[in-house]
Amino acid sequence: MHWPPDTLLAAQGIRVVFFDVDGVLTDGGLYFSAEGETLKRFHTLDGHGIKLLAQAGIVPAVISGRDSAALRKRLGALGVSHARLGTEDKLPAAEALLAELGLTWQEAAAMGDDWPDLPVMARAAFSCAPPGAHAEALAVATYVTRARAGEGAARELCDLLLVASGQYDRLLNTHLQIGLADTESST
């Protein structure tokens, strides 16, 4: 986990991250059951990264053009309380969340993969895209992850932001101490 110094500098001061869902938190494929229910596949690495952001005081927020029971269930399990679902016009949704949180675009990061994400990505102080994103999203991104969408790309961004904020080592050491305490109590 090494990022160029200029990337880490650009990521400092971030206090909210706007995530798209399809093509960022998922592989971008749309799965439908025989009854027409939308099914989504999420990666546990991404989920844990989102939880770590919250523990570090960085607000994870989701803005998605789609809404589904599967997505709501996943966001609930991750403790994501700042979400705007079923909205194609993502810029007003992001601006409303910033106002609600009392933050500015200079404190915001955004991760997207296609045209609907561009207005938010272009205004955020730090923007990110997975490698399979549309060319326009890749052109706007401050950073392109090595991991693919739905396969740890969001976690890579989370780790980058945690390192840039100086919180990564503290959170890792907390997890290691918890693990050591569990091991010691079972002996």
C-alpha positions in Angstrom: 0.0 0.0 0.0 2.1 2.8 -1.3 0.7 6.0 -2.9 2.6 8.9 -4.4 3.2 11.7 -2.0 1.1 14.1 -4.2 -1.8 11.7 -4.1 -1.7 11.5 -0.3 -1.4 15.3 0.0 -4.5 15.7 -2.3 -6.4 13.3 -0.1 -5.7 15.1 3.2 -8.6 17.0 4.8 -11.3 14.7 3.4 -14.3 14.4 5.8 -17.0 12.9 3.6 -16.8 10.4 0.7 -19.6 10.1 -1.9 -19.8 6.6 -3.3 -21.7 5.5 -6.4 -23.0 1.9 -6.2 -23.3 0.1 -9.5 -19.8 0.0 -11.0 -18.1 1.1 -7.8 -19.4 -0.9 -4.8 -20.6 -3.6 -7.2 -19.1 -5.0 -10.4 -21.6 -3.0 -12.4 -23.6 -6.1 -13.5 -27.3 -6.1 -12.9 -28.8 -9.3 -11.7 -32.5 -10.0 -11.7 -34.4 -12.9 -10.1 -37.2 -14.7 -11.9 -39.6 -12.4 -10.0 -37.7 -9.3 -11.2 -36.0 -8.5 -7.9 -32.7 -6.8 -8.3 -29.8 -8.7 -6.8 -26.4 -7.2 -6.1 -23.0 -8.6 -5.1 -21.0 -6.6 -2.7 -17.4 -7.3 -1.5 -16.7 -7.6 2.2 -13.4 -5.7 1.8 -15.3 -2.6 0.6 -17.8 -2.9 3.4 -15.1 -3.1 6.1 -13.3 -0.1 4.5 -16.6 1.9 4.7 -16.9 1.0 8.4 -13.3 2.1 9.0 -13.9 5.4 7.4 -16.7 6.1 9.9 -14.5 5.0 12.8 -11.9 7.6 11.6 -14.5 10.4 11.5 -14.8 10.4 7.7 -18.5 10.2 6.7 -19.3 7.6 4.1 -22.2 8.6 1.9 -23.9 6.9 -1.0 -25.6 8.5 -4.0 -27.1 6.1 -6.5 -29.3 6.3 -9.5 -30.9 3.0 -8.4 -32.8 2.0 -5.3 -33.3 -1.6 -4.2 -34.1 -3.6 -1.1 -30.7 -5.3 -1.4 -28.9 -2.0 -1.5 -30.8 -0.7 1.5 -30.1 -3.8 3.5 -26.4 -3.6 2.7 -26.2 0.1 3.6 -28.0 -0.6 6.9 -25.6 -3.4 7.7 -22.7 -1.0 7.1 -24.2 1.7 9.2 -24.4 4.1 6.3 -27.0 6.7 7.3 -26.2 9.3 4.6 -27.7 8.0 1.3 -29.7 9.4 -1.6 -31.1 6.5 -3.6 -33.0 6.5 -6.9 -31.6 9.9 -8.0 -30.2 10.4 -11.5 -29.2 14.0 -10.7 -26.5 13.4 -8.2 -25.1 16.9 -7.8 -28.1 18.4 -5.9 -28.1 15.2 -3.7 -24.4 15.7 -2.9 -24.9 19.4 -2.2 -27.8 18.7 0.1 -25.7 16.1 2.0 -22.8 18.6 2.3 -25.2 21.2 3.7 -26.7 18.7 6.1 -23.2 17.8 7.4 -21.9 21.4 7.4 -19.1 20.5 5.0 -17.7 22.0 1.8 -16.5 20.5 -1.5 -12.9 21.0 -0.3 -13.6 18.4 2.4 -15.3 15.9 -0.1 -14.1 12.9 -2.1 -16.1 11.1 -4.7 -15.9 7.7 -6.3 -17.8 7.1 -9.5 -17.6 5.3 -12.8 -19.8 6.9 -15.4 -21.3 10.2 -16.7 -23.9 10.6 -13.9 -21.1 10.7 -11.4 -19.0 13.4 -13.2 -20.6 16.5 -11.7 -19.9 15.2 -8.2 -16.4 13.9 -9.1 -15.5 17.2 -10.8 -16.4 19.3 -7.7 -14.9 17.1 -5.0 -11.4 17.9 -3.7 -10.4 14.3 -4.4 -12.0 12.0 -6.9 -11.5 8.3 -7.6 -12.6 5.7 -10.2 -12.1 2.0 -10.6 -10.0 0.9 -13.7 -13.0 -0.3 -15.6 -14.8 3.1 -15.4 -15.9 5.1 -18.5 -13.1 7.1 -20.1 -14.6 10.4 -18.9 -14.7 9.3 -15.3 -11.1 8.1 -15.6 -10.1 11.5 -17.0 -11.7 13.4 -14.1 -10.3 11.1 -11.4 -7.5 12.2 -9.1 -6.8 8.5 -8.5 -7.6 5.3 -10.3 -7.6 2.2 -8.2 -5.7 -1.0 -9.0 -8.6 -3.1 -7.7 -11.7 -3.5 -9.9 -15.2 -2.3 -9.0 -16.9 -4.7 -6.6 -13.6 -6.4 -5.9 -11.9 -4.1 -3.4 -11.8 -0.8 -5.3 -13.7 1.1 -2.7 -11.5 -0.4 0.1 -8.5 0.8 -1.8 -9.9 4.4 -1.7 -10.8 3.9 2.0 -7.3 2.8 2.9 -5.8 5.7 0.9 -8.0 8.2 2.8 -7.2 6.5 6.1 -3.4 6.8 5.5 -3.8 10.4 4.3 -5.7 11.3 7.4 -3.2 9.7 9.7 -5.8 7.2 11.1 -4.8 4.0 9.4 -2.1 2.9 11.9 -4.4 3.7 14.9 -7.3 1.7 13.5 -5.0 -1.2 12.6 -3.4 -1.3 16.0 -6.8 -1.2 17.6 -7.9 -4.3 15.6 -4.6 -6.0 16.4 -5.0 -5.4 20.1 -8.6 -6.7 20.1 -7.3 -9.8 18.3 -4.5 -10.3 20.8 -6.9 -9.8 23.7 -9.2 -12.5 22.2 -6.3 -14.9 21.8 -5.0 -14.3 25.4 -8.5 -14.8 26.9 -8.9 -18.1 25.1 -5.6 -19.6 26.4 
